[in-house]
Amino acid sequence: MTTDDVLAAWTAELAEALGFPEDFTLDRDVVLDLARDAAHGVARPAAPLTTFLVGYAAGLRGGSPADLADAADTATRLALARGEDQATPETDTGTTGPDAR
């Protein structure tokens, strides 16, 4: 089973368990890209916090795919801007790990 298969099955199982409507669809790439940008632009623990807040905001706005895309765009823009602000010659060493910024 591929990672895509596992994620699709998990998303469907969780959505059903949480009571989402049967016609629920998710643009998984939007959420995964957002998590990546938050992890890299802010800090790794920001990924789940950001995706939760974006999902919550999208729900408050009505929960449509457009609501999700709009909230994700806002969060992505902020995370990428923060990452650019933190990438200075003194801190952008190109390294990875706990000390990397």
C-alpha distances in whole Angstrom, upper triangle without the diagonal:
4,7,8,6,7,10,11,10,12,15,16,16,18,20,21,22,24,26,25,26,24,24,23,21,20,20,18,19,22,21,19,22,25,23,23,27,28,26,28,31,32,30,27,28,29,25,25,28,28,25,27,30,29,27,31,33,31,31,35,35,34,30,30,28,31,32,28,29,32,32,29,31,34,32,30,34,35,32,33,37,36,34,37,40,38,38,41,43,43,40,37,37,34,32,29,29,31,35,33,34
4,5,5,6,9,10,11,12,14,15,16,18,20,21,22,24,26,24,26,24,24,22,20,18,18,15,16,19,19,16,19,22,20,20,23,25,23,25,28,29,28,24,25,26,23,22,26,26,23,25,28,27,25,29,31,29,30,33,34,32,29,28,25,28,29,26,26,30,29,26,28,31,29,27,31,32,29,29,33,33,31,34,36,35,35,38,39,40,37,34,34,30,29,27,27,29,32,30,31
4,5,5,6,8,10,10,12,14,15,16,18,20,21,22,24,23,24,23,23,21,18,16,16,12,13,16,15,13,15,18,16,16,20,21,20,21,24,25,24,21,22,22,19,19,22,22,19,21,25,23,22,26,28,26,27,30,31,30,26,26,23,26,27,23,23,27,26,23,25,28,25,24,27,28,26,26,30,30,28,30,33,32,31,35,36,37,33,31,31,28,27,24,24,26,29,27,28
4,5,5,6,9,10,10,12,14,15,16,18,20,21,22,21,22,20,20,18,15,13,13,10,11,14,14,12,14,17,16,16,20,21,20,22,25,26,25,22,23,23,19,19,23,22,19,21,24,22,21,24,26,24,25,28,28,27,24,23,20,23,24,21,21,24,24,21,23,26,24,23,26,28,25,26,29,30,28,30,33,32,32,36,37,38,35,32,33,29,29,26,26,28,31,29,29
4,5,5,6,8,10,11,12,14,15,17,18,20,21,20,21,19,19,17,15,14,15,12,14,17,16,15,18,20,19,20,23,24,24,25,28,29,28,24,25,25,22,21,24,24,21,22,26,24,22,25,27,25,26,29,30,28,25,24,22,25,26,23,23,27,26,24,26,29,27,26,29,31,28,29,33,33,31,34,37,36,36,39,41,42,38,36,36,33,32,29,29,31,34,32,32
4,6,5,6,8,10,10,12,14,15,16,18,20,19,21,19,20,18,16,15,15,12,14,17,16,14,18,19,18,19,22,23,22,24,27,27,26,22,23,23,20,19,22,22,19,20,24,23,21,24,26,25,25,29,29,28,24,24,22,25,26,22,23,27,26,23,26,28,26,25,29,30,27,28,32,32,30,33,36,34,35,38,40,40,37,35,35,32,31,27,27,28,32,30,31
4,5,5,6,8,10,10,12,14,15,16,18,17,18,17,18,15,13,11,12,9,11,14,12,11,14,16,15,16,19,20,19,21,24,24,23,20,20,20,17,16,19,19,16,17,20,19,17,20,23,21,21,25,26,25,21,21,19,22,22,19,20,23,22,19,22,25,22,22,25,26,24,25,29,29,27,30,33,32,32,36,38,38,35,33,33,30,29,26,26,27,30,29,29
4,5,5,6,9,10,11,12,14,15,17,15,16,14,14,13,11,10,11,9,12,14,13,13,16,18,17,18,21,22,22,24,26,27,26,23,23,23,19,18,21,21,17,18,22,20,18,21,23,21,21,25,25,23,20,19,17,21,21,18,19,23,22,20,23,25,24,23,27,28,26,27,31,31,30,32,35,34,35,38,40,41,38,36,36,33,33,30,29,31,34,32,32
4,6,5,6,9,10,11,12,14,16,14,16,14,15,14,13,12,14,12,15,17,16,16,19,20,19,21,24,25,24,27,29,29,28,25,24,25,21,20,23,23,19,20,23,22,19,22,25,23,22,26,27,25,21,21,20,23,24,21,22,26,25,23,26,28,26,26,30,31,29,30,34,33,32,35,38,37,37,41,43,44,40,38,39,36,35,31,31,32,35,34,34
4,5,5,6,8,10,10,12,14,13,16,15,16,14,13,12,14,12,15,17,14,14,18,19,17,19,22,22,22,24,27,27,25,22,21,22,18,16,19,20,16,17,20,20,17,19,22,21,20,24,25,24,20,21,19,23,23,19,21,24,23,21,24,26,24,24,28,29,26,28,32,31,30,33,35,34,35,39,41,41,38,36,37,34,33,29,29,29,33,31,31
4,6,5,6,8,10,10,12,11,13,12,13,10,10,8,11,9,12,14,12,12,16,17,16,18,21,21,21,24,25,25,25,22,21,21,17,15,18,18,14,15,18,17,14,17,19,17,17,21,21,20,16,17,16,19,19,16,18,21,20,18,21,23,22,22,25,26,25,26,30,29,29,32,34,33,34,38,40,41,37,36,37,34,33,30,29,30,33,32,31
4,6,5,6,9,10,11,9,11,9,11,9,9,10,13,11,15,17,15,16,19,20,19,22,24,24,25,27,29,29,28,25,25,24,21,19,21,21,18,17,21,19,16,19,21,19,18,22,23,20,17,17,16,20,20,18,20,23,22,21,24,26,25,25,28,29,28,30,33,33,33,35,37,37,38,42,44,45,41,39,40,38,37,34,33,34,37,35,35
4,6,5,6,9,10,10,12,11,13,12,13,13,16,14,18,19,17,18,21,22,21,23,26,25,25,29,30,30,29,26,24,25,22,19,21,22,19,18,21,21,18,19,22,21,19,23,24,22,19,20,19,23,23,20,23,25,24,23,26,28,26,27,31,31,30,31,35,34,34,37,39,38,39,43,45,45,42,40,41,39,37,34,33,34,37,36,35
4,5,5,6,9,9,12,12,14,11,12,12,15,13,17,18,15,16,20,20,18,21,24,23,23,26,28,27,26,23,22,22,19,16,18,19,15,14,18,18,14,16,19,18,16,20,22,20,17,18,18,21,20,18,21,23,21,21,24,26,24,24,28,28,27,29,32,32,31,35,36,36,37,40,43,43,39,38,39,37,36,32,31,31,35,34,33
4,6,5,6,5,8,9,10,8,9,10,13,13,16,17,15,16,20,19,19,22,24,23,24,27,28,28,27,25,23,23,20,17,19,19,15,14,17,17,13,15,17,16,14,17,19,17,14,15,15,19,18,16,18,21,20,19,23,24,23,24,27,28,27,29,32,32,32,35,36,36,37,41,44,44,40,39,41,38,37,34,33,33,36,35,34
4,5,5,6,8,8,11,9,12,13,16,16,20,20,18,20,23,23,22,25,28,27,28,31,32,32,31,28,26,26,23,20,22,23,19,18,21,20,16,18,21,19,17,20,21,19,16,17,18,21,21,19,22,24,23,23,26,28,27,28,31,31,30,33,36,35,35,39,40,40,41,45,48,48,44,43,44,42,41,37,37,37,40,39,38
4,5,8,10,11,14,13,15,15,19,18,22,22,19,21,24,24,23,26,28,27,27,31,32,31,30,27,25,25,23,20,21,22,19,17,20,20,17,17,21,20,17,20,22,20,18,19,20,24,22,20,24,26,24,24,28,29,27,28,32,32,31,33,36,35,35,39,40,39,41,45,47,47,44,43,44,42,40,37,36,35,39,38,37
4,6,9,11,14,11,14,14,17,17,21,20,18,20,23,22,21,24,26,25,26,29,30,29,28,26,24,23,21,18,19,20,17,14,17,17,14,14,17,16,14,17,19,17,14,17,18,21,19,18,21,23,21,21,25,26,24,26,29,29,28,31,33,33,33,37,38,37,39,43,46,46,42,41,43,41,40,36,35,35,38,37,36
4,6,9,11,10,13,14,18,18,22,22,20,22,25,24,24,27,29,28,29,32,33,32,31,29,27,26,24,21,22,22,19,17,19,19,15,15,18,17,14,17,19,16,14,16,17,21,19,18,22,23,22,23,26,27,26,28,31,31,30,33,35,35,36,39,40,40,42,45,48,48,45,44,46,43,43,39,38,38,41,40,39
4,6,8,6,10,11,15,15,19,19,17,20,22,22,22,25,26,26,27,30,31,30,30,28,26,25,23,20,21,21,17,16,18,17,13,14,16,14,12,15,16,14,11,12,14,17,16,15,18,20,19,20,23,24,24,25,28,29,28,31,33,33,34,37,38,38,40,44,47,47,43,42,44,42,41,38,37,37,40,39,37
4,5,5,9,12,15,17,20,20,19,22,24,24,24,27,29,28,30,33,33,33,33,31,30,28,26,23,24,24,20,19,21,19,16,17,18,16,13,16,17,14,12,12,14,17,17,16,19,21,21,21,24,26,26,27,30,31,31,33,35,36,36,39,41,41,42,46,49,50,46,45,47,44,44,41,40,40,43,42,40
4,5,9,12,15,17,20,20,20,22,25,25,25,28,30,30,31,34,35,35,34,32,31,30,27,25,26,26,22,21,23,22,18,19,21,18,17,20,20,17,14,14,15,18,19,18,20,23,23,23,26,28,28,28,31,33,32,34,37,37,38,40,42,42,43,47,50,51,47,46,47,45,44,41,41,41,44,42,41
4,6,10,13,15,18,18,18,21,23,23,24,27,28,29,30,33,33,34,34,32,31,30,27,25,26,25,21,21,23,21,17,19,20,17,16,19,19,15,13,12,12,16,16,16,18,21,21,21,24,26,26,27,29,31,31,32,35,36,36,38,40,41,42,46,48,49,46,44,46,43,43,41,41,41,44,42,41
4,7,10,12,15,15,15,17,20,20,21,23,25,25,27,29,30,30,30,28,27,26,23,21,22,21,17,17,19,17,14,16,17,14,13,16,16,13,10,10,10,13,14,13,15,18,18,18,21,23,22,23,26,27,27,29,31,32,33,35,37,37,38,42,45,46,42,41,43,40,40,37,37,38,40,38,37
4,7,9,12,12,12,15,17,17,18,21,22,23,24,27,27,28,28,26,26,24,21,20,21,20,16,17,19,16,13,16,17,14,14,17,17,14,11,9,8,12,13,11,13,16,16,16,18,21,21,21,24,25,25,26,29,30,30,32,35,35,36,40,42,43,40,38,40,37,37,35,35,36,38,36,35
4,5,9,9,9,11,13,13,15,17,18,19,21,23,24,24,25,23,22,21,17,16,18,16,13,14,16,13,11,14,15,12,13,16,16,14,11,10,7,11,12,9,10,14,14,13,15,18,17,17,20,22,21,23,26,27,26,29,31,31,32,36,39,40,36,34,36,33,34,31,31,32,34,32,31
4,5,6,7,9,10,11,13,15,16,17,19,21,21,23,23,22,22,20,17,16,18,16,13,15,16,13,12,15,16,13,15,18,17,16,12,11,8,10,12,9,9,13,13,11,13,16,16,15,18,20,19,20,23,24,24,26,29,29,30,33,36,37,34,32,34,31,31,29,30,30,33,30,29
4,5,5,6,8,10,11,12,14,15,16,18,20,21,21,19,19,18,14,14,16,15,11,14,16,13,12,16,17,14,16,19,19,18,15,14,11,14,14,11,11,15,14,12,14,17,16,15,18,20,18,19,23,23,23,25,28,28,28,32,34,35,32,30,31,28,29,26,26,27,30,27,26
4,5,5,6,8,10,10,12,14,15,16,17,19,20,18,19,17,14,15,17,15,12,15,17,14,14,18,18,16,18,21,20,20,17,16,12,14,15,12,11,14,14,11,13,16,15,13,16,18,17,17,20,21,20,22,25,25,25,29,31,33,29,27,29,26,26,24,25,26,28,25,24
4,6,5,6,9,10,11,12,14,15,16,17,18,17,18,16,13,14,15,12,10,13,14,11,11,15,15,13,15,18,17,17,14,13,10,11,12,8,7,10,10,7,9,12,11,10,13,15,14,15,18,19,19,21,23,24,24,28,30,32,28,26,28,26,26,24,25,26,28,25,24
4,6,5,6,9,10,11,12,14,15,16,16,15,15,13,10,10,12,10,7,10,11,9,9,13,13,12,14,17,17,17,14,14,11,13,13,9,9,12,11,8,10,13,11,10,14,15,13,15,18,18,18,21,23,23,24,28,30,31,28,26,28,25,26,23,23,24,26,24,22
4,5,5,6,9,10,10,12,14,15,15,13,14,13,9,10,13,11,9,12,14,12,12,16,17,16,18,21,21,21,18,18,15,16,16,13,12,15,14,10,13,15,13,11,15,16,14,15,18,18,17,20,22,22,22,26,28,29,26,24,25,23,23,20,21,22,24,21,20
4,5,5,6,9,10,11,12,14,14,13,15,13,10,12,14,11,10,14,15,12,14,17,17,16,19,21,21,22,19,18,15,16,16,13,11,14,13,9,10,13,11,8,12,14,11,11,15,16,15,17,20,20,20,23,26,27,24,22,23,21,21,19,20,21,23,20,19
4,5,5,6,9,10,10,11,13,12,13,10,8,10,11,8,7,11,11,9,11,14,14,14,17,19,18,20,17,17,14,15,14,11,10,12,10,7,8,10,7,6,10,11,9,10,13,14,13,16,18,18,19,23,25,26,23,21,23,21,22,20,20,21,22,20,18
4,6,5,6,9,10,10,10,9,10,8,4,7,9,7,6,10,11,10,12,15,15,15,18,20,20,22,19,19,17,18,17,13,13,15,13,10,12,13,10,9,12,12,10,11,15,14,13,16,18,18,19,22,25,26,22,21,22,20,20,17,18,18,20,18,16
4,5,5,6,8,10,10,8,11,9,7,10,12,10,10,14,15,14,15,18,19,19,21,23,23,25,22,22,19,20,20,16,15,17,15,12,13,14,11,9,13,13,10,10,14,13,12,15,17,16,16,20,22,23,20,18,19,17,17,14,15,16,18,15,14
4,5,5,6,8,9,9,12,9,8,11,12,10,11,14,14,13,15,18,18,18,21,23,22,24,22,22,19,19,19,16,14,15,14,10,11,12,9,6,9,9,6,6,10,10,9,11,14,13,14,18,20,21,18,16,18,16,17,15,16,17,18,15,13
4,6,5,5,7,7,8,6,5,9,9,7,9,12,12,11,14,16,16,17,20,21,21,23,21,22,20,20,19,16,15,16,13,11,12,12,8,7,10,9,5,7,10,9,9,12,13,13,14,18,21,21,18,17,19,18,18,16,16,16,17,15,12
4,6,6,5,4,7,6,5,9,10,9,11,13,14,14,16,19,19,20,22,24,25,26,24,25,23,23,22,19,18,19,17,14,15,15,12,11,13,12,8,10,13,11,9,13,15,13,14,18,20,20,16,15,17,15,15,12,12,12,14,12,10
4,6,6,7,10,9,9,12,13,12,14,17,17,17,19,22,22,22,25,27,27,29,26,27,24,25,24,21,20,20,18,15,16,16,13,11,13,12,8,8,11,10,7,10,12,10,11,14,17,17,14,12,14,12,12,10,12,12,13,10,8
4,6,9,11,9,10,13,13,11,14,17,16,16,19,21,20,21,24,25,25,28,26,26,24,24,23,20,19,19,17,14,14,14,11,9,10,9,5,5,7,6,4,7,9,8,9,13,16,16,13,12,15,14,14,13,14,14,14,11,8
4,7,8,6,8,12,11,10,13,15,15,15,18,19,19,21,24,24,25,27,25,27,25,24,23,20,20,20,17,15,15,14,11,10,12,9,6,8,9,6,6,10,10,9,11,14,17,17,14,14,16,16,16,14,14,13,13,12,9
4,6,5,8,10,10,11,13,15,15,16,19,20,21,22,25,26,27,29,27,28,26,26,25,22,22,22,19,17,18,17,14,13,15,13,9,11,13,10,9,13,13,11,13,16,18,18,14,14,16,15,14,12,11,10,11,10,8
4,5,6,9,10,10,12,14,15,16,18,20,21,22,24,26,27,28,26,27,25,26,25,21,21,22,20,17,19,18,15,14,17,15,11,13,16,13,12,16,16,14,15,19,21,20,17,16,17,16,15,12,11,10,12,11,10
4,5,6,7,9,11,12,13,15,16,17,19,21,22,23,25,27,24,26,25,26,24,21,21,22,19,17,19,18,15,15,18,16,13,15,17,15,14,18,18,16,18,21,24,23,19,19,21,20,18,15,14,12,14,14,13
4,6,5,6,8,10,10,12,14,15,16,18,20,21,22,24,22,24,22,23,21,18,18,19,15,14,16,15,11,12,14,12,9,12,14,12,12,16,16,15,17,20,23,23,19,19,21,20,19,17,16,14,16,15,13
4,6,5,6,9,10,11,12,14,15,16,18,20,21,23,20,21,20,21,19,16,16,17,14,12,14,14,11,11,14,13,10,13,15,14,13,17,18,17,18,22,25,25,21,20,22,20,20,17,16,16,18,16,15
4,5,5,6,9,10,10,12,14,15,16,18,20,21,19,20,19,21,19,15,17,18,15,13,16,16,12,13,17,15,13,16,18,17,17,20,21,20,22,26,28,28,24,24,26,24,23,20,19,18,20,19,18
4,6,5,6,9,10,11,12,14,15,16,18,20,18,20,20,20,18,15,17,17,13,12,15,14,11,13,16,14,12,16,17,15,16,20,20,19,22,25,28,28,24,24,26,25,24,21,20,19,21,20,18
4,5,5,6,8,10,10,12,14,15,16,18,16,18,17,17,15,12,13,14,10,9,12,11,7,9,12,11,9,13,14,13,14,18,18,18,20,24,27,27,23,23,25,24,24,21,21,20,22,20,18
4,6,5,6,8,10,10,12,14,15,16,14,16,14,15,13,10,12,13,10,8,12,12,9,10,14,13,12,15,17,16,17,20,21,21,23,26,29,30,26,25,27,26,25,23,22,22,24,22,20
4,5,5,6,9,10,11,12,14,15,13,16,15,17,14,11,14,14,11,11,14,14,11,13,16,15,14,18,20,19,20,23,24,23,26,29,32,32,29,28,30,29,28,25,25,24,26,25,23
4,5,5,6,8,10,10,12,14,13,15,15,16,13,11,13,13,9,9,13,11,9,12,14,13,13,16,18,17,19,22,22,22,25,28,31,31,28,28,30,29,29,26,26,25,26,25,23
4,5,5,6,9,10,10,12,11,12,12,12,9,7,9,9,6,6,9,9,7,10,12,12,12,15,17,17,18,21,22,22,24,28,31,32,28,28,30,29,29,27,27,26,27,26,23
4,5,5,6,9,10,11,8,10,11,12,9,7,10,11,8,8,12,12,11,13,16,16,16,19,20,20,22,24,25,26,28,31,35,35,32,31,33,31,31,29,28,28,30,28,26
4,5,5,6,9,10,9,12,13,14,10,9,12,12,9,11,14,13,12,15,18,17,17,20,22,22,23,26,27,27,29,33,36,36,33,33,35,34,34,31,30,29,31,30,28
4,5,5,6,9,8,11,12,12,8,8,11,10,7,9,12,11,11,14,15,15,16,19,20,20,22,25,25,26,28,32,35,36,33,32,35,34,34,32,31,30,32,30,28
4,5,5,6,5,7,8,8,5,5,8,8,6,9,11,11,12,14,16,16,17,20,21,22,24,26,27,28,30,33,37,37,34,33,36,34,35,32,32,32,33,32,29
4,5,5,4,8,10,11,8,8,12,12,10,12,15,15,15,18,20,20,21,23,25,25,27,29,30,31,33,36,40,40,37,36,39,37,37,35,34,34,36,34,32
4,5,7,10,13,12,9,10,13,12,10,14,16,15,15,18,20,20,21,24,25,25,27,29,30,31,33,37,40,41,38,37,40,39,39,36,36,35,37,35,33
4,6,8,11,10,6,9,11,10,9,12,14,14,15,18,19,19,21,23,24,25,27,29,30,31,33,36,40,41,38,37,40,39,39,37,37,36,38,36,33
4,6,9,9,7,9,12,12,11,14,16,16,17,20,21,22,23,26,27,28,30,32,33,34,36,39,43,43,40,40,42,41,41,39,39,38,40,38,36
4,7,8,6,7,10,11,10,12,15,16,16,18,20,21,22,24,26,27,28,30,31,32,34,38,41,42,39,38,40,38,39,36,36,36,38,36,34
4,5,5,6,9,10,11,12,14,16,17,18,20,22,22,24,26,27,28,30,32,33,34,38,41,42,39,38,40,38,39,37,37,37,39,37,34
4,5,5,6,9,10,10,12,14,15,16,18,20,21,22,24,25,26,28,30,31,32,36,39,40,37,35,38,35,36,34,35,35,37,34,32
4,5,5,6,9,10,10,12,14,15,16,18,20,21,22,24,25,27,28,30,31,35,38,39,36,35,37,35,36,34,35,36,37,34,32
4,5,5,6,8,10,11,12,14,16,17,18,20,21,23,24,26,27,29,30,34,37,38,35,34,37,35,36,34,34,34,36,33,31
4,5,5,6,8,10,11,12,14,15,16,18,20,21,22,24,26,27,28,32,35,36,33,31,34,32,33,30,31,31,33,30,28
4,6,5,6,9,10,10,12,14,15,16,18,20,21,22,24,25,26,30,33,34,31,30,32,30,31,30,30,31,32,29,27
4,5,5,6,9,10,11,13,14,15,17,19,20,21,23,25,26,29,32,34,31,30,33,31,32,31,32,32,33,30,27
4,5,5,6,9,10,11,12,14,16,17,18,20,21,23,25,28,31,32,29,28,31,30,31,29,29,29,30,28,25
4,5,5,6,8,10,10,12,14,15,16,18,20,21,22,26,29,30,27,26,28,27,27,26,26,26,27,25,23
4,6,5,6,9,10,10,12,14,15,16,18,20,21,24,27,29,26,25,28,26,27,26,27,27,28,25,23
4,6,5,6,9,10,11,12,14,16,17,19,20,23,27,28,25,24,28,26,28,26,27,27,27,25,22
4,5,5,6,9,10,11,12,14,15,16,18,22,25,26,23,22,25,24,25,23,24,23,24,22,19
4,5,5,6,8,10,10,12,14,15,16,20,23,24,21,20,23,21,23,21,22,22,23,20,17
4,6,5,6,9,10,11,12,14,15,19,22,23,21,20,23,22,23,23,24,24,24,21,18
4,6,5,6,9,10,10,12,14,17,21,22,19,19,22,21,23,22,23,22,22,20,16
4,5,5,6,9,10,11,12,16,19,20,17,16,19,18,19,18,19,19,19,16,13
4,5,5,6,9,10,11,14,17,19,16,14,18,17,18,18,19,19,19,16,13
4,5,5,6,9,10,13,16,18,16,15,18,18,20,20,21,21,20,17,14
4,5,5,6,9,11,15,16,13,13,17,17,18,18,19,18,17,15,11
4,5,5,6,10,13,14,11,10,14,13,15,14,16,16,15,12,8
4,5,5,8,11,13,11,10,14,14,16,16,18,19,17,14,11
4,6,7,11,12,10,11,14,15,17,18,19,19,17,14,11
4,6,10,10,7,8,12,13,14,15,16,15,13,11,7
4,7,8,6,5,9,10,12,13,15,16,13,10,7
4,5,5,5,9,11,13,15,17,17,14,12,10
4,6,5,7,10,13,15,18,18,15,13,11
4,6,7,11,12,15,16,16,13,11,10
4,6,9,10,12,13,13,10,8,6
4,6,8,10,13,13,11,8,7
4,5,9,11,13,10,7,8
4,7,10,13,11,8,9
4,7,9,8,6,8
4,7,7,5,8
4,6,5,9
4,6,8
4,7
4
